[in-house]
Amino acid sequence: QVQLVESGGGLVQAGGSLRLSCAASGHIFSIYAWGWFRQAPGKEREFVAAISRNSGSTYYADSVKGRFTISRDNSENTVDLQMNSLKPEDTAVYYCAADRSYATPNSYEYDYWGQGTQVTVSS
């Protein structure tokens, strides 16, 4: 089992920045990739970014490319999401996830999930 705990959400004005962090514990060795997803009220959960735990290869949704950066620290078992140039449409609950097999944009393929952290961007 792997436990994930997100932190760093909050309220920010449009154009501002936030940094989300996800702390992982448990059977970390079984994890192939980390992901960040988000879900806005009334919408489906959507992919934001993913990173391979060993290679560090990164993947981004088109909507955040160039604004968000995913990174990991294998010594601390943390995964961060640096969010710059935030827009009101980035408002959502952000979830950290872990996948044992792939770095994928498909939420149904992820094995473990955090409880989520709220990000609100005011206009």
MOBEL-V851875 format. One record per residue. N is the residue number from 0. PHI is phi as a letter, one per 20 degrees, with the letter a starting at -180 (999 if undefined). Layout:
n:N phi:PHI
n:N phi:PHI
This chain:
n:0 phi:999
n:1 phi:c
n:2 phi:d
n:3 phi:c
n:4 phi:c
n:5 phi:e
n:6 phi:b
n:7 phi:o
n:8 phi:f
n:9 phi:r
n:10 phi:d
n:11 phi:b
n:12 phi:f
n:13 phi:g
n:14 phi:n
n:15 phi:e
n:16 phi:c
n:17 phi:b
n:18 phi:c
n:19 phi:e
n:20 phi:c
n:21 phi:c
n:22 phi:d
n:23 phi:d
n:24 phi:b
n:25 phi:o
n:26 phi:e
n:27 phi:f
n:28 phi:g
n:29 phi:e
n:30 phi:e
n:31 phi:e
n:32 phi:b
n:33 phi:d
n:34 phi:c
n:35 phi:c
n:36 phi:c
n:37 phi:b
n:38 phi:b
n:39 phi:e
n:40 phi:g
n:41 phi:m
n:42 phi:c
n:43 phi:f
n:44 phi:f
n:45 phi:c
n:46 phi:f
n:47 phi:d
n:48 phi:a
n:49 phi:b
n:50 phi:b
n:51 phi:f
n:52 phi:f
n:53 phi:e
n:54 phi:f
n:55 phi:m
n:56 phi:f
n:57 phi:d
n:58 phi:b
n:59 phi:c
n:60 phi:f
n:61 phi:g
n:62 phi:f
n:63 phi:d
n:64 phi:g
n:65 phi:n
n:66 phi:d
n:67 phi:d
n:68 phi:c
n:69 phi:e
n:70 phi:b
n:71 phi:c
n:72 phi:c
n:73 phi:f
n:74 phi:f
n:75 phi:d
n:76 phi:l
n:77 phi:c
n:78 phi:c
n:79 phi:d
n:80 phi:c
n:81 phi:e
n:82 phi:d
n:83 phi:d
n:84 phi:l
n:85 phi:f
n:86 phi:c
n:87 phi:g
n:88 phi:f
n:89 phi:e
n:90 phi:f
n:91 phi:a
n:92 phi:e
n:93 phi:d
n:94 phi:d
n:95 phi:e
n:96 phi:b
n:97 phi:c
n:98 phi:c
n:99 phi:e
n:100 phi:c
n:101 phi:b
n:102 phi:e
n:103 phi:c
n:104 phi:e
n:105 phi:e
n:106 phi:f
n:107 phi:f
n:108 phi:e
n:109 phi:e
n:110 phi:e
n:111 phi:c
n:112 phi:c
n:113 phi:e
n:114 phi:e
n:115 phi:n
n:116 phi:c
n:117 phi:e
n:118 phi:c
n:119 phi:c
n:120 phi:d
n:121 phi:e
n:122 phi:e
